[in-house]
Amino acid sequence: MHLRVEPLPRGAGFEFVDAIKGGVIPGVFIPAVEKGVRQALAGGVVAGFPVEDIKVTVFDGKTHAVDGKEIAFVIAARKATIEAVKNARPQVLEPLVTIEIVGPESAVGDLSSDLSGRRGHLTGTDGRGPGRVAVCGEVPLAELNDYSSRLKSLTGGAGGYVVEFARYAAVPPAIQQQLASRFQLREDDE
């Protein structure tokens, strides 16, 4: 089975294209090919996360009169998809959130440093009344797992924060390598 994978704009989803000519893969098996492609994309290829915003075109293949069964096409499509996506240099995306941290003015340096240490970046500060300040920025959601207790420590219990989804962004290469090294495809996928 021969597939071509192409990126689609973010949010476009999945597109499957049957470009088989001359019946090298009988039309009755094209739904099985699409099923195998969808299984591979849903199971993840790099780090176990679903693959999205991709166009997959099946353009060539072979069939065997005796072994040409639906399950064979599902398995072949799944394996071909995994190989094609791996060769396409995919990127793992992570959610970024905007964060507004309100705390004592005396903690602004610690709050800013802590945000930077969490792969975040500061977008500004704003006074919030006598002795209070808001530190605003953007940070990967994964970096906020223990933030409530850290904020309590930084502000002596006098701080609070609000987050809101901002966008998805590619994880740094080192983190993608860590995620990939922890993920093992099932034997029947490879």
ZIJOPE-V224221 format. One record per residue. N is the residue number from 1. RES is the residue in one small letter. PHI is phi in whole degrees, -180 to 180 (none if undefined). Layout:
N/RES/PHI
N/RES/PHI
This chain:
1/m/none
2/h/-118
3/l/-124
4/r/-121
5/v/-114
6/e/-139
7/p/-73
8/l/-113
9/p/-59
10/r/-56
11/g/89
12/a/-78
13/g/88
14/f/-124
15/e/-133
16/f/-113
17/v/-125
18/d/-95
19/a/-116
20/i/-71
21/k/-117
22/g/74
23/g/69
24/v/-61
25/i/-120
26/p/-57
27/g/-54
28/v/-65
29/f/-98
30/i/-61
31/p/-60
32/a/-68
33/v/-63
34/e/-61
35/k/-61
36/g/-64
37/v/-62
38/r/-62
39/q/-62
40/a/-63
41/l/-67
42/a/-69
43/g/-80
44/g/81
45/v/-122
46/v/-88
47/a/-137
48/g/89
49/f/-94
50/p/-57
51/v/-92
52/e/-129
53/d/57
54/i/-143
55/k/-110
56/v/-119
57/t/-115
58/v/-93
59/f/-126
60/d/-161
61/g/170
62/k/-138
63/t/-133
64/h/-124
65/a/-58
66/v/-88
67/d/-93
68/g/-75
69/k/-120
70/e/-56
71/i/-62
72/a/-64
73/f/-73
74/v/-62
75/i/-65
76/a/-63
77/a/-67
78/r/-62
79/k/-65
80/a/-65
81/t/-66
82/i/-59
83/e/-64
84/a/-65
85/v/-68
86/k/-59
87/n/-75
88/a/-90
89/r/54
90/p/-69
91/q/-119
92/v/-84
93/l/-105
94/e/-132
95/p/-75
96/l/-107
97/v/-124
98/t/-86
99/i/-132
100/e/-123
101/i/-109
102/v/-111
103/g/-161
104/p/-65
105/e/-56
106/s/-67
107/a/-100
108/v/-58
109/g/-66
110/d/-65
111/l/-64
112/s/-64
113/s/-64
114/d/-64
115/l/-61
116/s/-63
117/g/-69
118/r/-102
119/r/63
120/g/-97
121/h/-136
122/l/-79
123/t/-110
124/g/160
125/t/-131
126/d/-150
127/g/-67
128/r/-129
129/g/99
130/p/-60
131/g/75
132/r/-118
133/v/-144
134/a/-110
135/v/-107
136/c/-114
137/g/-171
138/e/-131
139/v/-150
140/p/-64
141/l/-58
142/a/-60
143/e/-84
144/l/-107
145/n/-56
146/d/-113
147/y/-69
148/s/-57
149/s/-71
150/r/-65
151/l/-63
152/k/-59
153/s/-66
154/l/-70
155/t/-113
156/g/64
157/g/82
158/a/-105
159/g/-125
160/g/-152
161/y/-150
162/v/-134
163/v/-121
164/e/-146
165/f/-56
166/a/-111
167/r/-176
168/y/-103
169/a/-144
170/a/-65
171/v/-73
172/p/-60
173/p/-53
174/a/-64
175/i/-72
176/q/-62
177/q/-64
178/q/-63
179/l/-62
180/a/-65
181/s/-69
182/r/-84
183/f/-97
184/q/-122
185/l/-67
186/r/-64
187/e/-52
188/d/-76
189/d/-89
190/e/-83
